[in-house]
Amino acid sequence: MIKADLPNASKSQFIQDWPSMGGTAVQGLMIINSGYSVSNNHLNLCSTTLDIAHEMVHLLQRNLVGHSLDRKVFDRGPDWIIEGSAQAISYRLAGDLDQCDVQKLGFDYWRTDASVGGASLSELDGYDAHQKPKFFSVSSWATDYLIRTTPDGEKAVITFYSEIGMGRPWRDAFISAFGMKVEDYYNDFEKIQANQTITPDTSVCLPQSDKRVKCLGLIDNQGSADYVFEVPFDGNTLPPTDQWTSSGSCIVTGWGGTPKSSTSYELAISFDSETHGTCHIDVIFSTDQKITLDFVIP
């Protein structure tokens, strides 16, 4: 029998967020939402593998750091490394699967998404990091780059959490693991962020018939054109293809995105390269929630 120390507050948050989560991990327990990948139209093997690997990294982090009740001061490092290392390592582990294009789904996506309105890395150093713009993409991109440029690669992440588990403050553990002060890494990475900033092309946006929708524009994502919208969000996952309808020849070929808050979602959609003209896309999340997107494909 596995015992989990999941506080009541965490339980309620977990239940509330479950529809939009691939899984979660607490001390000694990992839970995977097997329906998440299917409802998001991802290849099940790829997405589930990523979810399992991500949560296994969190279990490893917790085992290396130790239980919070065993320590006078609970110091586990910033959230951007916690989530970023789980993402970066899980995508490396899934890279051998034929069904997983981890370069497109992960590494390229993080960089492009974080470059459009993402928070600077140093802003993710506080307790409210999860509330900052593009938290997961910035964290994943920053940690992936840190791993790529550190001689020990992924092993440096193990060293980092092992040092914390032995009682070292996380900033000292960062120096030991990655060979530099975290402030220096913030400066270096934020220069990269500044050079990668992408400004969406808003000329494709039409006046929205659905006033809850905000058209953010067209982004060239490594040669793939993504049309990005901020839409209302109630915690449900993205609907399957049979719940997307469109006028004319505007047929959706791909979609994704990330929650911006508990009530809004940044949605990116793509189309066949032969599609051009005015598009009106209806997306049905549930029987009582439908949104309409209005834009032009040049």
N, C-alpha and C positions, 0 to 999 in steps of 0.2 A: 504494500500500500504506500502510495506517495503522498506525503503531507505538504500542502502549500500554504505559505504564510501570506495570503492575499487579504489585505485589510478591507473593511466594509466599503470604504470610499472607492478603493480600486475596483471592487466587485461591481459597484453600481456603474462606474465609468466604463468598465469592460463590457457590461451588458448593453449599455447605451451605444457604444461604438462598434459592437460586434459585427453588424452588417457590412461595415466598411473596413474590416480588418482581416488580414490573412492569417493572423495568429497572435499569440502572446506568450510570454515566458515570465514566470516568477520563481522564487527560490525553490528549486527541486521539481518544477513542473512546467511542461510545455504543452500548449493547446493549439491545434491547427484547425482553422475553419475550412473544411474541405469544399464547401460550396462557394467560397469567395472567388476562386479562379474561374469556375464555370460561369458564374453570374457576370463576370467581367469579360467573358468571351476570350480568355487567354487559353493557350494550350495547357491542359490540366497538368500534365507531367512537369512541364517547365515551371509553371507558376507555383505548384505545390512544392516542388523541389526547392525553389527559391525561398518560400515561406518557412519550410522546415529548417533549411540551412541558416536562415536569418535568426530564427528563434534559438537554434543550437548555439550560435555565437553569443547570444544574450545569456544563455545558461552558463557558458564558459566564462563570460565576464563576471557573472555573479559568483561563480565558484572561486575564481581567482581573487576577487576583491574581498569575499567573505560576507557574512551576514551582518546587516546594519546593527542588530541587537548585540553583537559581540564587540562593538567598537564604541569608544567614547565620542569620537567625531566621525561621522560617516562621510567619507571623501571618495567619490567614485569617478571624478573627472567630469568634463562638460558633456552635455547631451549630444553635441555634434559628433564627438568621437564614439559615443555609445551607439548611436543609430548609424552613423556613417561607416563604422567598421563592420557592423552587422550586414549592411548593404554591400559594401565593397567585397568582403570575403565571400558572402553567399553567392554573388554573381560570378566570382572566380570559380567556385565549386561547381556551379551549374554550367560552366562554359563548355564542358565536354558533351553535353546533351545536344543531339541534332536539332531538337525542337526549340532550343533556346538561342536566340540571337542576342547574346548578352551585350554585345557592343552597341547595338541599336536600342534595345530595351533598357539598358542600364547606363553604361559609360557615356555614350553620345547624348542620350536623353538628359541625364543629370546636368551635363555641361550646358546644353542649350536651354533647358528649363530654368536653371539657376541664373542664366545670363539675361533673363527678361524679368526685371523687377525683384530679383532675389536679394535677401539681406546680405550684408557683408559678414564675413566669417566671425569677426570679433564680436558682432552683435549676438552671436549664438553662445556666448560664454555665460549667460545668466540663467536664472531659474525659469524665465519666461521664454526660453529659446524656441519651444515648440510653437509659439504664437507668432514668430517672426516669418516674413514672407519667404516662401520656398524653402522652409526649414530642411525637409528631407533631401531635396535636390542639392542644396548648397552643402549640407553635411556629407552626403554621399560623394559628391565631386571632390570636396576638400580632403576627405579621408582617403579616397582612391589615389589622389595625386600625392598625398603624404606617403602612402605605402609604396607607390611607384618610384619615388625619389629618395627613399630611405634604403640604405644598403641591405638591411635585414628584411625588408619587405614585410610580409604578414607577420613574421616572427616578432617584429617590433611592437605590434599590438599586444601580443602575449606578454612581452617584457613590461609594457606599460601597466597592464592590469596586475601583473605579478608584483611589481614594485609597490603599487598602491596597496595590495593585499598584505605586504610586509610592513605597512605603516608609513610609507613615504607620502608626503603631500603630492597631489597629482601634477603640479607644475614641475616639481623635481623629478617625478617619474617620467614626465614628457621629455626632459633633457636626457635622462638616462636611456630612454628607448629610442628617441628619434634624433638625438645629437644636436638639438638646438632649443632655445627658449621658445615657449609657445607664442610669446609676443612677436618674436622674429618671424615665426611661421605665419602669423596673422598678416604681418606687413608684406611678406613675399606673396602669399596667396591672394591678397586683396589687389595687388598689382595685376595678377593674372585675371582676376575677376573684372577689373576695370577695362582691360584690353579685350575681353570677351563679350562685353555688354552688347546686347542685340536690341534694336528698336523695331518693334512690329510695324508693318505697313498697314496703316488704318484706312487707306483708300478703298479697301475691299469691303468696309463696313457700310451697311445700309441702316437707315433709321429702324430700330427694332420694334416690331409690332407687339412683342411681349416686353413690357417695360421693366420686368424683373431681370432681363438679360442685358449684359454689357458686352459688346463686341470689342475685343482687344486688338484684333488685327491678324495679319498673315506673318508667319515666321518661317524662314528657310531653315529647316532642321536637317543639316547635312545632306542637302539636295532634295529632301522631302518637304513638301509644302504643308504646313499645319495651320489651320484656322482656329484661333483661340478665343474662347468666350468665358466670361464669368457668369455662372448660372446659379439659381437657388438650389439649395441642397438640404435634404432632410435626413442624411445618414444612410440612405439606400445606396447600393452599388449601381454601377452603370448598367442600363438595360441591354438585353441581347439584341441582335440585329433585327429581329422581327418587330421590334418596338421603335424602330427608326423609320419614318416615312418622309418622302421628299417629293417636290414638284419637279417635273422635267427629267433631265438626265443626271441630276445631282445625287449620285449613289455613294453613300459613305463606304470607304474601304478600310478605314482604321480609326480608332479613337483611344483616348486615354486622358490622363490628367491627375490632379491632386486636389484634395480638399484645401481651401484657403482658410476656412473656419468651420464652425459647427453648422453654419447656415449657407455657406457658399462654396462653389466648386469651380476650379479652373479647368475647363474642358477643351481638349485639343482634338480636332477631327481632320482627316485627310481624305482625298478623293483620287479617282483614277486620273492619270495625266491627260486623258483626252476630254475631261470634263471642263466646260467653260460656260459662263453666263450667270444669270441671277439664280440664287438658290434660296429656298425656304424649307428648312428642315424641322420637322416635328419630332420631338423625343419624348416618349411616354415612360416616365419613371414608375408610375403606379396609376391606379384607377382615378385618383384625385390629384395627380401631379403630372402636367404636361408642359413642356416649354417649346418655344418656337425660335429658331435662329434664322436671321436674314442677312445675306451677304452676297458678294459677287466673286466669282472665280474668273480671273482675267485670262 
